[in-house]
Amino acid sequence: MFKPCVLIPVYNHEHAIAAVVQAVLTHEVDCVLVDDGSSAECARVLQDLQVATPGKVTLLRHDINQGKGAAVLTGFRYAAQATYTHVLQIDADGQHCVADVPQFLAQAKAHPQAVIAGYPVYDESVPAIRLYARYLTHVWVWINTLSLAIRDSMCGFRVYPVDAVIALMARQDIGRRMNFDTDILVRLYWGGAVVINLPTRVAYPMDGVSHFRVWRDNALITVMHTKLFFGMLLRIPSLLARHWRSEPEAGQ
């Protein structure tokens, strides 16, 4: 059985979220919105979206902002209870190319135990500092997996098998803010998941809203990489054995 849903964590994206949801629904897939303690204005927009699309949009809410990762994990708990087999995560701000949803879901259906991870193809709107800074994380991920299997760990457009994530959540705390996307992908790889990398266009709208908090989130990301590095040291034998078995690194 292949039963996917699209999961969108939302925090004060009232100007972009309606267009994102409408684009998602054109692909005949259910949509789960997680309101991560948004403003009253954004909450009203999300409520209107749910009312306008009964049975297609599910709205979950956090009373206070807990972070992107916490919102996605709340969505996973709901997805498991609702018997969805796969979750396609996408951002609420309109950066991601919703037209790529069918391609990502087709790969997930063909490879149901894999993580289908988007890697960005940027246009001229990308800020140069973001483009160059993310390479630091790429290098740390390659070190912490002893592999080049993950092309980009920071892109929030990807498909997960629900059962693998629920199992990981049961045994491991996962980053709950902007450290989430990298943390969960590395840990799923450690657990044996194959990562299939797919290109996807990413744009930065001129009126886009960023919730990245430079000092707090960079500190969290630094702590995450440190923990992952020491976790990698403990896993060197199993990671090397994975390569010795000549396991193909999908999507390379």
N, C-alpha and C positions, 0 to 999 in steps of 0.2 A: 504494500500500500504506500502511496506517495500522496501526502496531504500537507501541502505547504501553506504558510501564511506569511504576510509581510509585516514586520515589526518596526515601528517608528517611535523612538524616544523623542519626546517633545518638551522643550522648555522655552517658553516665550517666543515661539515662531509663528505667531498669529498671522503674519503677512504672507508667509510662504506655504504653510501646511495644507491649506485647502487645495492648492494647485497640485501639490505632491500626491495627496490622497486621491484626487480625481484621476491623475495619471496612472496611479497604481491600479485603481479599480477597472481601468480599461483592459487590464490583462486577466480579468476574471479570477482574481485571487483575493482571499479574505485579508483584511487589514486590521492590525492590532495597534492602537495608539496608547502610549503610556505617558500621561501628563505628569511630569516630574516637578510638581509644585509650581506650576506656571501662574502668571498674573490672572486676575479675574477676566480681563479681555481675552486672553488666549484660551482660558477655560471655556468661555462662552463659544468661541469659534469651534473648539473641539466637540463640545456638546451638540452644536448645530450639525456638525459633520456626522455624528453618530445618528442623530434623529433623521437626517435626510437620507441615510443609507442603511435602513434597518436590516440586520442579518449579515451585512457585509463589513461593517466597521464596529469593532469592539473598543470601548474606552475604559482604560484602567487609570487610577489616579494615586499619586503620592500627595499627602497633605503638605509636606514640606519638600524642598529640593534636596535630593539625595545624591545626584550625580548621574551622568549618562550611563555608566556601567550598572548602577543600581536599577535604573529604569529598564534597561535591557534584561537584566536578570529577573525582574518582576514579570516581564513579558514572557520569558522562558517558562516560568512556573505556570503561568496561565496556559501557554501553548501545550505543555505536557498534560495538564488537566483536560484540555479540550481535544486531546488526541491528535494534534498536529504532529507530523513526523519531522518537518523541517521548518526552520525560521529563516527568512531572508531579512536581514537587517539593512535598513537604509536611513539616511539622515533626513531631518525634517526641514532643512534650510534651503532645499532646492539645488544643492551642489551636485547631487548624483544624477546620472542619466537613467531615468526610470524606463526608458525604451529598452534598456539592457536586461530588464527583469526576466523576460522569457528565456534569454540565453543562459542566465545564471540558474534558473529553475530547471532547464533542460539538462544542464550538466549535473545538477544535484540529483535529478531523477536517474540519470545514467550511472552515477557514482554515489549511491545513497549514504555511504559511510565517510565520504570525504568532506572536507571544508572547501567551499568554493569561494576563494578570496579575490576580491577585486584589487587590481593595482591601477593607479591613476594615470590617465593620459590627459595632461593639462592643456588648457588653452592659454592665451596671453593674459587672462585675468588673474593667474596665480601670483600671489606675492612672492618675490624672490626669496625673502627670508624664510618663508615656510618651505619652499622647495628645497633649499640647501640644508636647513636645519633637520629635516626628516631623515636625511642620509645618516646622521649620527645614530638614530634609532635603528636604521637598516643594518648598520655594522654591528651594533650590539645584538640584534636578533640573530644575525648570522653566527656570531660567536656563541650565543646562548643555545643555539640548536645544533652547532657544529655542522651547519648545512646552509646552502643557498636556496632551500626549498620554498621559503617565504619571500616573495619579491617585495611586498609592502605590507607591513603589519599594522599600519595606522589608518588605512582606508576603511571606513565604516560601511562599505557595501559588500556584503558577503552572505553566504548561505551556510547554516550550521545544521547538522543532524541533532534533533532535540535530545535524543537519548544520551548521546555523548556529552552534551553540555550539562544535563541534569546529573549525570554520574560525576562529572568534574565538580559541580557545585556542592555535591554531598561530601566530597573529601578535601576541598581546597577553597580557601577564601580567594576571591578574584577581585581585582581592582574595580572600584565602584565609581570612579570619576573618569578623567581623560586618560588614565592609565589602563582602561579596560580593554580596548581593542587589541593592543599588543600582548597584554598579560594572558588573555584567554587563548589567543592563537598559539602562542609559544607553548602553553601548558597542554593544549589539545595535541599539538605536534609531539610533545614529550610522551603523551599517552598513546601514540601510535597512529594518529590521524594522518591521512594523506592530504596535502594541500594542493588544490588545483587553482592555479593563478589565471585570472581572466582580465584582459584590459577593459577599462571602462572610462569614459570621458568624465572629467570632473571640472566644474567651473566655480568661480568665486563671484557671486552676484555683487554688484556695486553696493546694494542696500542690505547685504547679508549681515546676520547677527552672529557674532562669535562669542561663545561662553568660555573660551580658554582663558584661564587666569594664570598669568605668566609665572608668578612666584610660586603659588600653591601647586599648580599642575606640573610645572617643571620639577619641583621638589618631589612630588608623588612619582613622576616618571623616573627620576633618578633612583629613588628607593626601590622601585619595581625592577629596574635593570640590575641593581645590586643583588636583590633577592634571586632573580633569575640566574645571574651568573653563578652564585654559590649553589643553586639548584642544579645547574648544568654540570658543575664539578662532580656532584654526587652521581650524575647520570652518564658520565663519559663512557663507561663500558657499554651501556645499552645503546647510546647514540652511535657509537662507533660500530657496534654489531649490526645496527640497522643499515649502515652504509656497506658493510662487508657482505650483507645478504644481497647487495646490488638492487635494493628496492628502487624502482623508478621514481624519480621526483616529478610528479605530475605537473604539467603546466609550464615547464621550463622551456 
